Amino acid sequence: MAKKYERAKQRAFGYELLLDLYDCKPGACDDLRLCYQFLDTIVADLGMEKQSPPSIFFTDNQRFPDKAGLSGWVPLVESSVVIHTLSLKNFISIDVYCCRDFDERKALDSCKQHFNPGKIETQFLHRGIHYYSEKEVGEGQAGQALIGAV
C-alpha cells in the first residue's frame, strides 16, 4: 500500500507498467483467443475505456522463427495495452500505459489469471513528469527544455 501512496504523490502525464512473464502455461503464447480475451478484459479490470476492440496478429513463424507468437494491442481513451508473445520460450511481454493512475495489482492479477507465469518481472515508469510544470514550454524552447532536463 505504501508503494502506491508514494507513487501517487508524483504527478505525471502518464503511468506505464511493463510486465515480463516467463514460463507461461503451455500454449498460451499461441492462443489467439486467450490473448484477445486478456486484452479485452484487462481494460474493464483497470477501469479504462476502449476506443476500439483489440487487434491481435500472429507473427509469420516461417519468416521469423525466433519471433513466433502473437502481437496485439487495444487502443484506449487513456492510452493503450500492448502484448507480445514468444512461443519458443513461453515468454510474454505486456505494456500498460495510461494517462491516469491505475491499480498495478489488478494488472498483475489479470496477467497471472490468464497466463499462469512461473516468474514475473515488473517495471513502473512515470511518463511526462514535467508535463504539468508551472512554466509552459514554448514551441521554440522545447529543445532547450529537453537538454536542460537531461
For each residue, the residues with C-beta under 8 A, 3 or more apart:
1: 4 5
2: 5 6
3: 6 7
4: 1 7 8 103 104
5: 1 2 8 9
6: 2 3 9 10
7: 3 4 10 15 101 124 126
8: 4 5 101
9: 5 6
10: 6 7 126 129
11: 129 132
12: 15 126 127 128 129 131 132
13: 99 127 128 129 131 132
14: 79 97 98 99 126 127 128
15: 7 12 97 98 99 100 101 102 124 125 126 127
16: 95 96 97 98 124 125 127
17: 95 96 97 102 104 107 122 123 124
18: 93 94 95 122 123 124 125
19: 92 93 94 95 96 107 108 111 120 121 122
20: 91 92 93 94 120 121 122
21: 24 91 92 93 94 111 115 117 119 120
22: 89 90 91 117 118 119 120 121
23: 90 117 118 119
24: 21 28 29 85 90 91 92 115 116 117 118
25: 28 90 115 116 117
26: 90
27: 30 31
28: 24 25 31 34 35 85 90 92 114 115 116
29: 24 69 70 85 86 87 90 91 92
30: 27 58 68 69 70 85 87
31: 27 28 34 35
32: 35 36 56 58 70
33: 36 37
34: 28 31 37 38 114 115
35: 28 31 32 38 39 56 70 72 83 85
36: 32 33 39 40 54 56 72
37: 33 34 40 41 114
38: 34 35 41 42 83 110 111 114 115
39: 35 36 42 43 54 56 72 73 74 81 83
40: 36 37 43 53 54 74
41: 37 38 44 45 110
42: 38 39 45 46 74 81 96 107 110
43: 39 40 46 48 49 50 74 76 81
44: 41 47 48
45: 41 42 106 107 109 110
46: 42 43 96 98 102 103 106 107
47: 44 102
48: 43 44 76 77 78 81 98 102
49: 43 76 77 78
50: 43 53 54 74 75 76 77
51: 75 76 77
52: 55 74 75
53: 40 50 74
54: 36 39 40 50 72 73 74
55: 52 72 73 74
56: 32 35 36 39 70 71 72 73 83
57: 70 71 72
58: 30 32 61 69 70
59: 64 67 68 69 70 71
60: 63 64
61: 58 64 65 67 68 87
62: 65
63: 60
64: 59 60 61 67 68
65: 61 62 68 88
66: 88
67: 59 61 64 86
68: 30 59 61 64 65 86 87 88
69: 29 30 58 59 84 85 86 87
70: 29 30 32 35 56 57 58 59 83 84 85
71: 56 57 59 82 83 84 85
72: 35 36 39 54 55 56 57 82 83
73: 39 54 55 56 80 81 82 83
74: 39 40 42 43 50 52 53 54 55 80 81
75: 50 51 52 80
76: 43 48 49 50 51 79 80 81 98
77: 48 49 50 51
78: 48 49 98 99 100
79: 14 76 97 98 99
80: 73 74 75 76 95 97
81: 39 42 43 48 73 74 76 94 95 96 97
82: 71 72 73 94 95 97
83: 35 38 39 56 70 71 72 73 92 93 94 95
84: 69 70 71 92 93 94
85: 24 28 29 30 35 69 70 71 91 92 93
86: 29 67 68 69 89 90 91 92 93
87: 29 30 61 68 69 90
88: 65 66 68
89: 22 86
90: 22 23 24 25 26 28 29 86 87
91: 20 21 22 24 29 85 86
92: 19 20 21 24 28 29 83 84 85 86 111 115 117
93: 18 19 20 21 83 84 85 86
94: 18 19 20 21 81 82 83 84 107 111
95: 16 17 18 19 80 81 82 83
96: 16 17 19 42 46 81 102 107
97: 14 15 16 17 79 80 81 82 127
98: 14 15 16 46 48 76 78 79 101 102
99: 13 14 15 78 79
100: 15 78
101: 7 8 15 98
102: 15 17 46 47 48 96 98 106 107
103: 4 46 106 107
104: 4 17 107 108 122 124
105: 108 109
106: 45 46 102 103 109 110
107: 17 19 42 45 46 94 96 102 103 104 110 111
108: 19 104 105 111 112 120 122
109: 45 105 106 112 113
110: 38 41 42 45 106 107 113 114
111: 19 21 38 92 94 107 108 114 115 117 120
112: 108 109 115 116 117 120
113: 109 110 116
114: 28 34 37 38 110 111
115: 21 24 25 28 34 38 92 111 112
116: 24 25 28 112 113
117: 21 22 23 24 25 92 111 112 120
118: 22 23 24
119: 21 22 23
120: 19 20 21 22 108 111 112 117
121: 19 20 22
122: 17 18 19 20 104 108
123: 17 18
124: 7 15 16 17 18 104
125: 15 16 18
126: 7 10 12 14 15 129
127: 12 13 14 15 16 97
128: 12 13 14 131
129: 10 11 12 13 126
130: 133 145 149
131: 12 13 128
132: 11 12 13
133: 130 136 137
134:
135:
136: 133
137: 133 141 142 145
138: 141 142
139: 142
140:
141: 137 138 144 145
142: 137 138 139 145 146
143: 146 147
144: 141 147 148
145: 130 137 141 142 148 149
146: 142 143 149 150
147: 143 144 150
148: 144 145
149: 130 145 146
150: 146 147
